[in-house]
Amino acid sequence: MIQPSPERAGRPTDEDLTRRILRATGEMLGAHGYQQLSVEQVARSVGCGKTAIYRRYADKGALVAAALRSRVDIGEMPDRGDVRGDLLEHALQNQRNQELSTEQSNGLRAMFEPDVFPSLWESFFQHRRLQGIDILDRAIARGELPENVDHDIVLDTIAGLTLYRQSVKRIHIDERHYVDIIDALVSHPPRRLPDADEQVSDVP
């Protein structure tokens, strides 16, 4: 019988350790917050050395970013054939990602830590943002929106509703409210101001 190579035999254990590290980080982050969390505590909880964590993540910020990233999904590019349907699916995916329980509220705050956010922007927020921009650009090409529609205002209005109402106030947003907001934005789209530039490439 052919025996697996040492490299192949060790890989599942390595992946399992990574999952346990991220799970422990998320639990400690939720319980104690970013400032109180330490790599040493995570290593002790998982039963590994700090070196095992630093081989995977350069510092605490990168570790927390990876733990938060493991809990969210970029989602498939919506393609319902019209801008209202596409924006609704985009909003619902955002809602699913932001459905944070009480014990995860520290995770929401940690997203915006200076040591955490850049990694999350590169691995997650930027991709979500580009999906939203593509949705609006397709709508412009189909004639559903004017060429001078302000991408930022449209996307920020929908995302801001979810962030503030659901994640901060902890009030679940009914899909019908998303439909109403999106319909208002599409029916009377905000336009770019002549003396202002959109920041679609570098602002979440």
N, CA, C and O of each residue as an XYZ file, in Angstrom:
816
protein
N       0.839     -1.190      0.000
C       0.000      0.000      0.000
C       0.878      1.245      0.000
O       1.867      1.321      0.729
N       0.505      2.219     -0.828
C       1.290      3.440     -0.921
C       0.991      4.325      0.278
O      -0.170      4.619      0.564
N       2.023      4.743      0.969
C       1.865      5.610      2.119
C       1.887      7.077      1.668
O       2.666      7.424      0.781
N       1.056      7.944      2.253
C       1.090      9.368      1.879
C       2.405      9.981      2.286
O       3.012      9.593      3.284
N       2.834     10.945      1.501
C       4.071     11.644      1.823
C       3.892     12.414      3.111
O       2.766     12.751      3.476
N       5.004     12.708      3.823
C       4.889     13.494      5.054
C       4.199     14.835      4.837
O       3.449     15.293      5.698
N       4.453     15.477      3.674
C       3.857     16.782      3.396
C       2.341     16.664      3.299
O       1.611     17.473      3.872
N       1.860     15.626      2.552
C       0.423     15.461      2.391
C      -0.231     15.032      3.697
O      -1.345     15.447      4.019
N       0.482     14.195      4.443
C      -0.084     13.728      5.701
C      -0.234     14.872      6.686
O      -1.163     14.871      7.494
N       0.670     15.857      6.632
C       0.627     16.947      7.598
C      -0.311     18.069      7.206
O      -0.677     18.880      8.058
N      -0.717     18.146      5.938
C      -1.500     19.292      5.480
C      -2.861     19.421      6.165
O      -3.217     20.525      6.579
N      -3.646     18.329      6.303
C      -4.934     18.483      6.976
C      -4.785     18.996      8.407
O      -5.584     19.816      8.861
N      -3.761     18.513      9.118
C      -3.518     18.980     10.480
C      -3.202     20.466     10.473
O      -3.669     21.203     11.341
N      -2.417     20.913      9.507
C      -2.060     22.322      9.398
C      -3.303     23.178      9.139
O      -3.462     24.242      9.736
N      -4.185     22.708      8.242
C      -5.405     23.447      7.943
C      -6.333     23.469      9.157
O      -7.000     24.467      9.428
N      -6.360     22.357      9.875
C      -7.195     22.303     11.068
C      -6.680     23.287     12.123
O      -7.471     23.947     12.797
N      -5.365     23.385     12.265
C      -4.795     24.329     13.220
C      -5.145     25.759     12.834
O      -5.459     26.576     13.699
N      -5.093     26.066     11.548
C      -5.462     27.403     11.094
C      -6.908     27.710     11.447
O      -7.212     28.803     11.926
N      -7.805     26.751     11.212
C      -9.209     26.965     11.550
C      -9.382     27.190     13.049
O     -10.164     28.048     13.461
N      -8.662     26.431     13.863
C      -8.788     26.580     15.309
C      -8.230     27.935     15.774
O      -8.769     28.553     16.692
N      -7.157     28.381     15.136
C      -6.588     29.687     15.465
C      -7.591     30.790     15.159
O      -7.803     31.685     15.977
N      -8.210     30.729     13.981
C      -9.168     31.764     13.589
C     -10.418     31.713     14.455
O     -10.967     32.751     14.824
N     -10.866     30.503     14.778
C     -12.050     30.386     15.628
C     -11.782     30.949     17.025
O     -12.605     31.683     17.572
N     -10.631     30.601     17.597
C     -10.279     31.107     18.928
C     -10.116     32.625     18.912
O     -10.525     33.305     19.853
N      -9.526     33.149     17.856
C      -9.366     34.599     17.735
C     -10.721     35.288     17.700
O     -10.929     36.294     18.379
N     -11.642     34.748     16.908
C     -12.976     35.330     16.831
C     -13.702     35.296     18.160
O     -14.362     36.266     18.533
N     -13.588     34.192     18.879
C     -14.256     34.070     20.177
C     -13.676     35.053     21.188
O     -14.420     35.705     21.920
N     -12.352     35.161     21.229
C     -11.717     36.082     22.170
C     -11.987     37.536     21.789
O     -12.168     38.390     22.657
N     -12.012     37.802     20.510
C     -12.322     39.156     20.054
C     -13.724     39.538     20.492
O     -13.938     40.641     20.995
N     -14.681     38.635     20.307
C     -16.046     38.915     20.707
C     -16.188     39.112     22.197
O     -16.978     39.944     22.643
N     -15.434     38.357     22.974
C     -15.558     38.413     24.430
C     -14.822     39.592     25.044
O     -15.302     40.181     26.013
N     -13.658     39.948     24.493
C     -12.807     40.920     25.171
C     -12.484     42.170     24.355
O     -12.038     43.169     24.920
N     -12.698     42.136     23.044
C     -12.367     43.278     22.216
C     -10.938     43.245     21.710
O     -10.112     42.461     22.177
N     -10.661     44.110     20.747
C      -9.368     44.092     20.065
C      -8.209     44.438     20.985
O      -7.178     43.766     20.965
N      -8.368     45.477     21.790
C      -7.247     45.940     22.605
C      -6.822     44.899     23.632
O      -5.639     44.800     23.958
N      -7.764     44.131     24.140
C      -7.444     43.142     25.166
C      -6.967     41.816     24.591
O      -6.439     40.978     25.322
N      -7.145     41.622     23.309
C      -6.740     40.359     22.695
C      -5.229     40.353     22.453
O      -4.652     41.383     22.103
N      -4.592     39.196     22.638
C      -3.160     39.073     22.361
C      -2.889     37.756     21.655
O      -3.623     36.782     21.816
N      -1.829     37.746     20.876
C      -1.429     36.524     20.178
C      -1.104     35.432     21.193
O      -1.396     34.258     20.964
N      -0.500     35.824     22.314
C      -0.153     34.854     23.350
C      -1.393     34.143     23.882
O      -1.372     32.930     24.092
N      -2.477     34.894     24.102
C      -3.711     34.304     24.590
C      -4.295     33.322     23.580
O      -4.765     32.245     23.949
N      -4.263     33.699     22.311
C      -4.796     32.822     21.272
C      -3.988     31.535     21.215
O      -4.551     30.443     21.149
N      -2.668     31.669     21.241
C      -1.802     30.483     21.187
C      -2.074     29.563     22.372
O      -2.137     28.343     22.218
N      -2.233     30.151     23.550
C      -2.484     29.352     24.750
C      -3.825     28.635     24.642
O      -3.940     27.472     25.027
N      -4.829     29.318     24.123
C      -6.147     28.724     23.992
C      -6.159     27.562     23.001
O      -6.814     26.545     23.230
N      -5.434     27.725     21.910
C      -5.403     26.702     20.865
C      -4.471     25.556     21.234
O      -4.658     24.425     20.786
N      -3.455     25.858     22.063
C      -2.478     24.838     22.420
C      -1.346     24.751     21.428
O      -0.814     23.669     21.180
N      -0.971     25.887     20.855
C       0.153     25.920     19.926
C       1.105     27.024     20.375
O       0.796     27.774     21.301
N       2.243     27.123     19.733
C       3.187     28.173     20.036
C       2.868     29.439     19.257
O       2.194     29.388     18.228
N       3.354     30.580     19.750
C       3.152     31.839     19.024
C       3.755     31.773     17.625
O       3.254     32.391     16.686
N       4.834     31.016     17.505
C       5.498     30.917     16.193
C       4.553     30.371     15.145
O       4.591     30.795     13.990
N       3.699     29.426     15.538
C       2.749     28.840     14.589
C       1.787     29.900     14.061
O       1.383     29.861     12.898
N       1.424     30.848     14.928
C       0.529     31.920     14.502
C       1.265     32.930     13.634
O       0.748     33.375     12.609
N       2.491     33.294     14.055
C       3.241     34.295     13.286
C       3.707     33.756     11.933
O       4.005     34.539     11.031
N       3.774     32.436     11.777
C       4.066     31.880     10.451
C       2.925     32.158      9.486
O       3.126     32.241      8.274
N       1.740     32.299     10.033
C       0.552     32.513      9.209
C       0.206     33.991      9.059
O      -0.214     34.432      7.989
N       0.383     34.749     10.132
C      -0.057     36.145     10.156
C       1.053     37.015     10.743
O       1.641     36.682     11.771
N       1.323     38.119     10.083
C       2.477     38.946     10.448
C       2.351     39.560     11.832
O       3.351     39.726     12.531
N       1.125     39.901     12.237
C       0.932     40.552     13.529
C      -0.507     40.362     13.973
O      -1.288     39.685     13.304
N      -0.855     40.964     15.108
C      -2.204     40.809     15.645
C      -3.255     41.360     14.686
O      -4.325     40.771     14.530
N      -2.955     42.484     14.047
C      -3.911     43.066     13.117
C      -4.241     42.133     11.971
O      -5.404     41.986     11.594
N      -3.213     41.500     11.415
C      -3.431     40.563     10.310
C      -4.202     39.334     10.784
O      -5.037     38.801     10.054
N      -3.924     38.887     12.003
C      -4.637     37.745     12.571
C      -6.118     38.059     12.735
O      -6.969     37.262     12.340
N      -6.430     39.217     13.318
C      -7.822     39.597     13.521
C      -8.528     39.806     12.185
O      -9.684     39.414     12.030
N      -7.848     40.414     11.226
C      -8.438     40.597      9.894
C      -8.796     39.255      9.275
O      -9.859     39.114      8.671
N      -7.913     38.265      9.421
C      -8.179     36.941      8.871
C      -9.352     36.276      9.582
O     -10.165     35.604      8.948
N      -9.440     36.462     10.895
C     -10.550     35.880     11.652
C     -11.882     36.493     11.219
O     -12.871     35.780     11.049
N     -11.902     37.809     11.042
C     -13.118     38.474     10.589
C     -13.454     38.081      9.153
O     -14.618     37.860      8.820
N     -12.436     37.995      8.313
C     -12.660     37.627      6.906
C     -13.243     36.229      6.789
O     -14.019     35.957      5.873
N     -12.880     35.338      7.707
C     -13.366     33.958      7.642
C     -14.858     33.859      7.927
O     -15.467     32.819      7.676
N     -15.456     34.936      8.451
C     -16.870     34.908      8.826
C     -17.777     35.553      7.786
O     -18.998     35.531      7.941
N     -17.214     36.120      6.743
C     -18.030     36.813      5.756
C     -17.782     36.228      4.373
O     -16.812     35.505      4.147
N     -18.679     36.558      3.458
C     -18.618     35.996      2.108
C     -18.785     37.127      1.097
O     -19.722     37.920      1.188
N     -17.882     37.193      0.146
C     -18.000     38.215     -0.901
C     -19.278     38.009     -1.703
O     -19.936     38.977     -2.083
N     -19.628     36.770     -1.959
C     -20.852     36.472     -2.688
C     -20.657     36.532     -4.193
O     -19.711     37.138     -4.697
N     -21.575     35.888     -4.891
C     -21.528     35.899     -6.356
C     -21.986     37.252     -6.886
O     -22.755     37.961     -6.237
N     -21.504     37.594     -8.065
C     -21.923     38.833     -8.705
C     -23.398     38.727     -9.082
O     -23.756     37.847     -9.865
N     -24.270     39.595     -8.555
C     -25.694     39.515     -8.891
C     -25.926     39.749    -10.381
O     -25.253     40.571    -11.003
N     -26.881     39.020    -10.943
C     -27.196     39.204    -12.363
C     -28.668     38.856    -12.578
O     -29.001     37.852    -13.208
N     -29.542     39.714    -12.036
C     -30.982     39.490    -12.173
C     -31.558     40.164    -13.413
O     -32.746     40.028    -13.705
N     -30.722     40.883    -14.132
C     -31.177     41.498    -15.375
C     -31.651     42.924    -15.258
O     -31.927     43.565    -16.272
N     -31.753     43.443    -14.041
C     -32.127     44.847    -13.870
C     -31.439     45.383    -12.632
O     -31.082     44.627    -11.729
N     -31.256     46.697    -12.596
C     -30.456     47.299    -11.540
C     -31.119     47.154    -10.178
O     -30.427     46.977     -9.175
N     -32.437     47.226    -10.121
C     -33.114     47.089     -8.834
C     -32.877     45.707     -8.230
O     -32.568     45.585     -7.045
N     -33.022     44.680     -9.042
C     -32.800     43.320     -8.560
C     -31.361     43.073     -8.162
O     -31.085     42.415     -7.159
N     -30.439     43.611     -8.963
C     -29.021     43.413     -8.655
C     -28.626     44.142     -7.369
O     -27.897     43.595     -6.541
N     -29.106     45.373     -7.204
C     -28.791     46.113     -5.977
C     -29.428     45.460     -4.760
O     -28.849     45.480     -3.674
N     -30.609     44.884     -4.928
C     -31.256     44.201     -3.809
C     -30.427     42.997     -3.375
O     -30.184     42.814     -2.182
N     -29.991     42.179     -4.325
C     -29.177     41.013     -3.955
C     -27.860     41.446     -3.329
O     -27.384     40.816     -2.385
N     -27.274     42.510     -3.844
C     -26.040     43.048     -3.272
C     -26.277     43.493     -1.830
O     -25.449     43.243     -0.954
N     -27.405     44.149     -1.591
C     -27.734     44.609     -0.245
C     -28.001     43.439      0.695
O     -27.585     43.470      1.853
N     -28.686     42.418      0.214
C     -28.999     41.264      1.062
C     -27.738     40.490      1.436
O     -27.635     39.970      2.547
N     -26.771     40.411      0.507
C     -25.502     39.767      0.851
C     -24.773     40.582      1.913
O     -24.179     40.023      2.835
N     -24.822     41.892      1.779
C     -24.216     42.754      2.783
C     -24.903     42.570      4.130
O     -24.250     42.548      5.173
N     -26.215     42.440      4.099
C     -26.969     42.220      5.329
C     -26.559     40.906      5.992
O     -26.374     40.849      7.207
N     -26.421     39.859      5.193
C     -26.010     38.564      5.750
C     -24.633     38.672      6.396
O     -24.388     38.086      7.450
N     -23.744     39.416      5.767
C     -22.399     39.567      6.317
C     -22.400     40.367      7.613
O     -21.539     40.168      8.470
N     -23.352     41.258      7.756
C     -23.351     42.140      8.920
C     -24.295     41.690     10.028
O     -24.513     42.417     10.998
N     -24.851     40.502      9.886
C     -25.738     40.007     10.928
C     -24.896     39.523     12.108
O     -24.669     38.327     12.290
N     -24.445     40.485     12.895
C     -23.571     40.207     14.026
C     -24.397     40.042     15.285
O     -25.250     40.876     15.590
N     -24.147     38.969     16.014
C     -24.815     38.772     17.286
C     -24.175     39.675     18.327
O     -23.146     40.298     18.065
N     -24.771     39.747     19.493
C     -24.296     40.642     20.549
C     -22.839     40.380     20.884
O     -22.062     41.319     21.057
N     -22.461     39.103     20.976
C     -21.092     38.793     21.359
C     -20.096     39.116     20.258
O     -18.890     39.099     20.507
N     -20.561     39.411     19.045
C     -19.665     39.748     17.952
C     -19.536     41.259     17.751
O     -18.844     41.693     16.830
N     -20.179     42.059     18.583
C     -20.149     43.503     18.381
C     -18.728     44.054     18.458
O     -18.412     45.040     17.792
N     -17.867     43.426     19.266
C     -16.471     43.856     19.322
C     -15.779     43.627     17.980
O     -14.865     44.362     17.608
N     -16.227     42.602     17.261
C     -15.668     42.350     15.942
C     -15.975     43.466     14.972
O     -15.138     43.832     14.146
N     -17.188     44.014     15.073
C     -17.561     45.135     14.212
C     -16.649     46.324     14.458
O     -16.190     46.964     13.512
N     -16.382     46.622     15.727
C     -15.491     47.741     16.040
C     -14.068     47.449     15.586
O     -13.366     48.344     15.116
N     -13.641     46.195     15.726
C     -12.272     45.841     15.352
C     -12.016     46.003     13.859
O     -10.876     46.223     13.451
N     -13.066     45.896     13.033
C     -12.895     46.053     11.588
C     -12.219     47.369     11.234
O     -11.492     47.457     10.245
N     -12.465     48.395     12.053
C     -11.992     49.726     11.713
C     -10.719     50.113     12.458
O     -10.298     51.269     12.412
N     -10.110     49.159     13.137
C      -8.805     49.410     13.752
C      -7.771     49.649     12.652
O      -7.789     48.957     11.634
N      -6.861     50.625     12.841
C      -5.867     50.924     11.798
C      -5.008     49.730     11.396
O      -4.554     49.653     10.255
N      -4.777     48.788     12.330
C      -3.961     47.620     12.008
C      -4.757     46.526     11.323
O      -4.179     45.574     10.799
N      -6.081     46.652     11.320
C      -6.946     45.598     10.787
C      -7.539     45.979      9.439
O      -7.543     45.169      8.512
N      -8.039     47.206      9.322
C      -8.814     47.590      8.155
C      -8.084     47.430      6.816
O      -8.700     46.952      5.863
N      -6.795     47.807      6.696
C      -6.148     47.665      5.382
C      -6.204     46.243      4.829
O      -6.434     46.050      3.635
N      -5.995     45.250      5.689
C      -6.060     43.859      5.228
C      -7.473     43.482      4.814
O      -7.665     42.791      3.813
N      -8.467     43.934      5.583
C      -9.855     43.648      5.231
C     -10.263     44.363      3.953
O     -11.037     43.832      3.157
N      -9.744     45.567      3.759
C     -10.047     46.292      2.526
C      -9.533     45.522      1.320
O     -10.249     45.346      0.335
N      -8.292     45.067      1.403
C      -7.684     44.358      0.276
C      -8.370     43.023     -0.003
O      -8.570     42.655     -1.161
N      -8.730     42.295      1.060
C      -9.241     40.937      0.887
C     -10.756     40.862      0.773
O     -11.290     39.850      0.317
N     -11.466     41.926      1.183
C     -12.923     41.810      1.223
C     -13.661     43.069      0.755
O     -14.353     43.039     -0.263
N     -13.516     44.170      1.492
C     -14.332     45.349      1.210
C     -14.147     45.863     -0.214
O     -15.110     46.278     -0.859
N     -12.918     45.834     -0.698
C     -12.664     46.332     -2.049
C     -13.415     45.509     -3.088
O     -13.939     46.060     -4.057
N     -13.470     44.193     -2.892
C     -14.168     43.325     -3.845
C     -15.672     43.560     -3.805
O     -16.330     43.566     -4.845
N     -16.218     43.756     -2.600
C     -17.636     44.071     -2.492
C     -17.940     45.410     -3.168
O     -18.955     45.560     -3.847
N     -17.052     46.366     -2.972
C     -17.248     47.690     -3.555
C     -17.234     47.620     -5.084
O     -18.068     48.231     -5.753
N     -16.286     46.875     -5.615
C     -16.185     46.766     -7.065
C     -17.403     46.065     -7.659
O     -17.816     46.380     -8.775
N     -17.980     45.118     -6.924
C     -19.225     44.506     -7.377
C     -20.318     45.563     -7.507
O     -21.041     45.608     -8.503
N     -20.427     46.408     -6.491
C     -21.440     47.455     -6.541
C     -21.232     48.419     -7.691
O     -22.187     48.831     -8.349
N     -19.975     48.778     -7.931
C     -19.668     49.672     -9.043
C     -20.043     49.022    -10.375
O     -20.607     49.676    -11.252
N     -19.726     47.732    -10.523
C     -20.068     47.019    -11.757
C     -21.578     46.971    -11.969
O     -22.051     47.105    -13.097
N     -22.338     46.780    -10.886
C     -23.795     46.764    -10.993
C     -24.297     48.087    -11.564
O     -25.144     48.108    -12.458
N     -23.770     49.180    -11.042
C     -24.209     50.504    -11.515
C     -23.730     50.788    -12.928
O     -24.456     51.387    -13.721
N     -22.511     50.361    -13.250
C     -22.003     50.576    -14.611
C     -22.823     49.794    -15.641
O     -23.073     50.290    -16.740
N     -23.241     48.578    -15.291
C     -24.096     47.814    -16.206
C     -25.444     48.508    -16.387
O     -26.014     48.515    -17.478
N     -25.941     49.090    -15.296
C     -27.218     49.800    -15.384
C     -27.096     51.032    -16.273
O     -28.022     51.358    -17.016
N     -25.959     51.717    -16.201
C     -25.722     52.864    -17.085
C     -25.702     52.406    -18.544
O     -26.285     53.047    -19.419
N     -25.023     51.287    -18.788
C     -24.933     50.767    -20.152
C     -26.305     50.359    -20.689
O     -26.559     50.472    -21.888
N     -27.191     49.883    -19.805
C     -28.539     49.490    -20.232
C     -29.488     50.687    -20.315
O     -30.624     50.540    -20.766
N     -29.043     51.851    -19.891
C     -29.889     53.031    -19.911
C     -30.800     53.152    -18.706
O     -31.737     53.951    -18.722
N     -30.544     52.374    -17.655
C     -31.381     52.435    -16.459
C     -30.974     53.576    -15.529
O     -31.776     54.049    -14.724
N     -29.732     54.007    -15.648
C     -29.223     55.099    -14.830
C     -28.482     56.091    -15.714
O     -27.935     55.701    -16.745
N     -28.453     57.363    -15.333
C     -27.701     58.355    -16.123
C     -26.197     58.161    -15.953
O     -25.745     57.598    -14.957
N     -25.443     58.622    -16.913
C     -23.995     58.450    -16.874
C     -23.348     59.162    -15.696
O     -22.293     58.746    -15.217
N     -23.978     60.234    -15.228
C     -23.378     61.000    -14.141
C     -23.929     60.604    -12.768
O     -23.839     61.381    -11.817
N     -24.496     59.404    -12.663
C     -24.965     58.945    -11.366
C     -23.776     58.892    -10.397
O     -22.668     58.528    -10.790
N     -24.006     59.249     -9.156
C     -22.942     59.225     -8.153
C     -22.893     57.832     -7.535
O     -23.707     57.492     -6.677
N     -21.927     57.032     -7.983
C     -21.793     55.660     -7.480
C     -21.691     55.631     -5.954
O     -22.329     54.814     -5.291
N     -20.884     56.528     -5.418
C     -20.641     56.534     -3.977
C     -21.920     56.739     -3.177
O     -22.176     56.016     -2.214
N     -22.725     57.722     -3.574
C     -23.928     58.033     -2.811
C     -24.900     56.854     -2.853
O     -25.493     56.502     -1.833
N     -25.063     56.254     -4.010
C     -25.970     55.105     -4.121
C     -25.502     53.967     -3.228
O     -26.273     53.457     -2.416
N     -24.245     53.567     -3.373
C     -23.731     52.421     -2.621
C     -23.633     52.717     -1.132
O     -23.937     51.859     -0.303
N     -23.207     53.934     -0.792
C     -23.062     54.289      0.618
C     -24.419     54.378      1.318
O     -24.536     54.042      2.497
N     -25.433     54.826      0.598
C     -26.763     54.909      1.200
C     -27.267     53.529      1.590
O     -27.796     53.338      2.685
N     -27.101     52.574      0.693
C     -27.584     51.215      0.969
C     -26.731     50.543      2.044
O     -27.265     49.955      2.985
N     -25.412     50.628      1.905
C     -24.530     50.002      2.891
C     -24.644     50.685      4.244
O     -24.613     50.022      5.281
N     -24.776     52.015      4.240
C     -24.885     52.750      5.493
C     -26.149     52.402      6.257
O     -26.140     52.355      7.487
N     -27.239     52.159      5.534
C     -28.479     51.744      6.177
C     -28.264     50.443      6.945
O     -28.693     50.313      8.091
N     -27.603     49.493      6.314
C     -27.361     48.204      6.957
C     -26.426     48.360      8.145
O     -26.683     47.823      9.222
N     -25.352     49.089      7.945
C     -24.367     49.240      9.014
C     -24.983     49.898     10.242
O     -24.822     49.404     11.359
N     -25.687     51.008     10.041
C     -26.201     51.752     11.197
C     -27.434     51.085     11.800
O     -27.497     50.862     13.009
N     -28.406     50.768     10.958
C     -29.677     50.276     11.510
C     -29.550     48.857     12.053
O     -30.074     48.554     13.125
N     -28.869     47.998     11.334
C     -28.810     46.594     11.760
C     -27.643     46.317     12.693
O     -27.821     45.679     13.731
N     -26.455     46.787     12.341
C     -25.281     46.446     13.135
C     -25.115     47.329     14.364
O     -24.627     46.865     15.394
N     -25.517     48.598     14.269
C     -25.379     49.501     15.410
C     -26.642     49.501     16.259
O     -26.578     49.273     17.467
N     -27.801     49.759     15.631
C     -29.057     49.809     16.381
C     -29.642     48.420     16.623
O     -30.516     48.251     17.474
N     -29.160     47.425     15.873
C     -29.614     46.035     16.003
C     -31.110     45.895     15.711
O     -31.843     45.217     16.431
N     -31.534     46.550     14.644
C     -32.900     46.416     14.152
C     -32.839     45.729     12.797
O     -32.232     46.254     11.863
N     -33.450     44.579     12.682
C     -33.409     43.838     11.420
C     -34.123     44.621     10.326
O     -35.214     45.151     10.540
N     -33.507     44.689      9.164
C     -34.076     45.428      8.035
C     -34.897     44.472      7.183
O     -34.375     43.483      6.668
N     -36.160     44.766      7.039
C     -37.030     43.957      6.189
C     -36.648     44.177      4.724
O     -36.300     45.287      4.322
N     -36.718     43.120      3.947
C     -36.366     43.216      2.526
C     -37.178     44.293      1.814
O     -36.689     44.929      0.881
N     -38.420     44.497      2.254
C     -39.275     45.498      1.603
C     -38.722     46.905      1.770
O     -38.915     47.756      0.902
N     -38.036     47.154      2.880
C     -37.427     48.474      3.060
C     -36.253     48.667      2.103
O     -36.053     49.757      1.567
N     -35.476     47.596      1.892
C     -34.418     47.689      0.886
C     -35.023     47.998     -0.486
O     -34.512     48.843     -1.222
N     -36.112     47.309     -0.821
C     -36.764     47.522     -2.107
C     -37.184     48.984     -2.255
O     -36.984     49.590     -3.308
N     -37.769     49.548     -1.192
C     -38.224     50.946     -1.250
C     -37.053     51.916     -1.407
O     -37.114     52.852     -2.204
N     -35.983     51.681     -0.635
C     -34.819     52.570     -0.714
C     -34.184     52.494     -2.098
O     -33.857     53.520     -2.694
N     -34.012     51.282     -2.606
C     -33.398     51.102     -3.926
C     -34.264     51.734     -5.010
O     -33.749     52.368     -5.931
N     -35.579     51.560     -4.898
C     -36.482     52.154     -5.891
C     -36.362     53.676     -5.890
O     -36.364     54.307     -6.947
N     -36.259     54.260     -4.694
C     -36.110     55.714     -4.606
C     -34.798     56.173     -5.232
O     -34.764     57.188     -5.929
N     -33.717     55.432     -4.987
C     -32.410     55.801     -5.528
C     -32.365     55.670     -7.046
O     -31.735     56.479     -7.726
N     -33.038     54.644     -7.575
C     -33.031     54.428     -9.025
C     -33.985     55.402     -9.716
O     -33.690     55.902    -10.802
N     -35.132     55.671     -9.082
C     -36.113     56.588     -9.683
C     -35.602     58.019     -9.707
O     -35.860     58.763    -10.654
N     -34.877     58.402     -8.665
C     -34.314     59.757     -8.586
C     -32.841     59.645     -8.198
O     -32.466     59.967     -7.070
N     -32.010     59.189     -9.133
C     -30.611     58.897     -8.804
C     -29.812     60.145     -8.443
O     -29.932     61.173     -9.109
N     -29.010     60.064     -7.408
C     -28.131     61.198     -7.071
C     -27.074     61.376     -8.157
O     -26.524     60.400     -8.668
N     -26.802     62.613     -8.498
C     -25.838     62.901     -9.571
C     -24.525     63.385     -8.974
O     -24.489     63.962     -7.887
N     -23.441     63.134     -9.716
C     -22.140     63.662     -9.306
C     -22.175     65.183     -9.360
O     -22.682     65.774    -10.313
N     -21.638     65.793     -8.343
C     -21.535     67.244     -8.343
C     -20.412     67.656     -9.293
O     -19.395     66.968     -9.374
N     -20.579     68.756    -10.007
C     -19.575     69.141    -11.013
C     -18.197     69.436    -10.426
O     -17.194     69.343    -11.133
N     -18.135     69.790     -9.136
C     -16.844     70.140     -8.538
C     -16.361     69.068     -7.567
O     -15.501     69.335     -6.727
N     -16.916     67.840     -7.678
C     -16.517     66.769     -6.764
C     -16.209     65.515     -7.559
O     -16.859     65.222     -8.563
N     -15.209     64.778     -7.096
C     -14.832     63.522     -7.732
C     -15.269     62.361     -6.866
O     -15.217     62.438     -5.638
N     -15.704     61.273     -7.512
C     -16.020     60.062     -6.769
C     -14.724     59.410     -6.298
O     -13.669     59.570     -6.911
N     -14.825     58.689     -5.219
C     -13.653     57.997     -4.668
C     -13.903     56.491     -4.688
O     -13.659     55.802     -3.697
N     -14.390     55.985     -5.819
C     -14.820     54.594     -5.874
C     -13.675     53.610     -5.772
O     -13.912     52.435     -5.491
N     -12.447     54.039     -5.989
C     -11.345     53.082     -6.004
C     -10.653     52.916     -4.663
O      -9.959     51.922     -4.451
N     -10.827     53.877     -3.744
C     -10.048     53.776     -2.533
C     -10.825     54.086     -1.254
O     -10.225     54.278     -0.197
N     -12.144     54.135     -1.342
C     -12.951     54.345     -0.136
C     -13.934     53.191     -0.029
O     -14.592     52.859     -1.015
N     -14.057     52.557      1.166
C     -14.951     51.401      1.293
C     -16.403     51.810      1.209
O     -17.290     50.960      1.297
